[in-house]
Amino acid sequence: MSDEKRKPTPEEKAAAAAEARAKAEALRKLREQEAQASQEASPMEASQEPQEEISAPEAKTVSEMTPEEKAVAKKAAAAEAIAKAKAAKEQEEAAPPPAKPVSEMTPEEKAAAKKAAAAEAIAKAKAAKEQAEAAPPPAKPVSEMTPEEKAAAKKAAAAEAIAKAKAAKEQAEAAPPPAKPVSEMTSEEKAAAKKAAAAEALAKAKAAKEAKEAAENGADTAESAPDADAKAKAAAAAKAKAAAAAAAKAKAAREAGGDESGDDDAKAKAAAAAKAKAAAAAAAKAKATQATGDETPAEEALKVPSKNQPYLDKYVSRISEAFGQEVIEASYINELGKEVPTLTIQNERWHQVAQFLRDDEQLSFEYLSDLHGVDYEDRLEVYYHFYSYKNRQSLAVKVKTSREESKVASVMDLWHGANWNERETFDLLGIHFPGHKDLRRILLPDDWVGYPLRKDYVQYDEEV
């Protein structure tokens, strides 16, 4: 369609109408200015005194102007009026039009409104995305953290705990001291002082609990022996400060002229504070027990990991890869036995696992240092102690067997030192070792009845 036959759009019509109105307004203003100028010029010409100057940048008055200069001044005034009208029109067009109901919009206006709404939504989404990216990332679980992230989390938790403890200390120090010595207090004042001391003890216990919880949530304390030492040192320092503060208070009370009754009051106050602190500690312990679902105290949950834990993890990993996880019935660090990594192996697979412990290049437990049996009334166990000279590492292994048919595969073919140990265990506990080349009693006669180290052992010959 050619430009001549095309019909103007509503926008073009509106723009043409606005332009026509602006031109008409400018023409009207120009006529008004011409009329005003002619009215001002007549008295000036009559008096021949230059009273006013026109708005044009001419130095002469209207009465001094020639007809050509007057015409130029009129044109300048008209141009200025047209410029003002144009500026007003542009300002009017720049202002957003009042929103119409959708039912009154033309198809073009609807499309423009949709585009504007889409652009606004995109801008809002972009701003929300930038705000989300600027926000700190959500905290990861400890199991997913890198060593650097764990270290940073530990430092942050420690810093937060120290800050809380410092704030609690400053708050306690900022508390006003008692206005009177205890000896001068009335019964009501003494009771109020006791209540205040109890409340202060509860507040301190609560602050300590919150600092402890903040440290637990910030990082995995099971991997931070240095943090545990720092906490122990901080706790010792806090106890020392508390003792010093208590001594200072007692000394101040004595110097203030307190008598025996005052000392009794101070002792009662200290006892009340200690009782409140103990109650708060017991409540925190009970809460921690309920939260974990068992009877493990919160202190045990904060145990420092053993230095041998990596070795235990290594043994479990190697054996599980070779025989499957089901072959290991239990694995732990024996805290009562020099923190030796300990495994409980299935009885049926023991000989295979034992050979693997000796021959695997990463394990190489070539030395059997000890072998003995134990009676637990409901079962019997054989306890093995191994040592690797190559890796300078230790390992303990337990193999369970029943009391009725007690048997554990012999390892004499793997470690010759097991010969007499297995014979002794057989002699005193009655545990059989299939595969042993000479399994017979070693301490007692062959005709001895029973096994003396069993807990249900009854002596056969009462006279002996």
Phi, psi and omega in degrees: 000134182283164181293332182289321183275341183293136179279142178293145179283164177302326179293317179297320177299314181297319179295319180295320180294318179297321179294320179295320179295320180296318179296318180297318179296317180297319178296321180296315180296322179298317179296319179297318180294321178297318180295319180294320180294321179293324179293322181285330183288327185296311178292329179295318180293327181290317182275339181061029179241125181286102181267316188229161176243147180282167183288348181286158183283033177269146180279342184272157173275170183297325183291335182270351184284148171278165178304324180292320180293323177298319180297319179296320180296320178297317179297321179296318179296320179295319179297320179295320179295319179296319179297318178297318179296320180295319179297319178297321180295316180296322178295322179294320180289329180289333179290141180294136179292151178297139183292133177264154169297150181299327182293335182266354183282148172280164178305322180294319180294322177298315180297318179296320179296321178297316179298317180296317179296319179296318179297319179296319178296320179296319179296318179296317179298320179296317179296320178295320179296315179297322179293320178294322179291328180286336181289153179293145181293152178296148182294136178276155168297153182298326182295337182263357184280148171281163178304323179294318179294322178297316180298318179296318179296321179296316179298317180297317180295318179296317179297318179296317179296318179297319180297317179295317179298320179295318179297319179296320179296314180298321179295320179293320180290331181285346181296137182292139178291162179298139185291331184237154168295158182298326183293337182264355183283149171279174180298321180294318180295322178297316179298319179296320179296320178298316179298318179297319179296318178296317179296320179296319179297318178296319179296318179296318179297321178295317178297319178296321179296316180296320178296322179293317179295323178297320179293324180292319182286334183288328184200170179275102184290349179289356181235026186221079176298317177301322178297321180296318177298317180298319179295318179298317178297318179297319179295318178297318179297319179297319179296318180297317179297319180297318179296318179297319179296318179296319179296319180296319179296317180297319179296318179297321179296320179293317181293334180285000177095022179291141179262195183296323179294323177296318177298320178299319179295319179297318178297318179297321178296315178297319179296320179295318179296317179296320179296318179296319179296318179296321178296319178296319179296319179295320178296318179297320179295317179295321179296318178296323178295317178295323181293323181278343178084004177221192183259020180282122180295159180295331180295322180292330178291342181258020181299142177285135181295149179289150176293341180266003180300319177300325178294317178300316178300323179295314181298315180298318181297314182295315181291321179295321178296325183275323188235354184095156184291335184291343181288339179261112180279331179200154176210133182197170174263123181280098183290337179271355182234057176059028177056043179280131174300130187232137179234145170248118187253145176302139182299317186293333184256009190297314185297322178294317180294321179299317178296324178294321179298325181281320191265340182294134185294329181278344180256296174054052175273084186273352185238124173261107185273336183200151176208126178207164180250158181221140177255118178254020179071310179270350181196167171244151179224148173249129186249125180245141174240123180242158176217139177251111176290332180293314183259352183055052181226154180245158178207139173243140181230136177243137177233124183268153175208160182280162179283327184287311179238072186278115177204140178221134183304136180289145176244020180297328179288343179262316177233112184294339177294347179284351186304293184290328178297317178292324177295319179295317179296322176294319183295318188262337182240348178076023177273124180273148181234087178302134183103348177287140186277343183209063185276102178210167182300147182239337181247325185252159178298157181296334182267013180290139181261125177090178183232108192300333183272001173282142184289343177259017183292133175239127182295131185285313181256107186294335184280344184282000000 
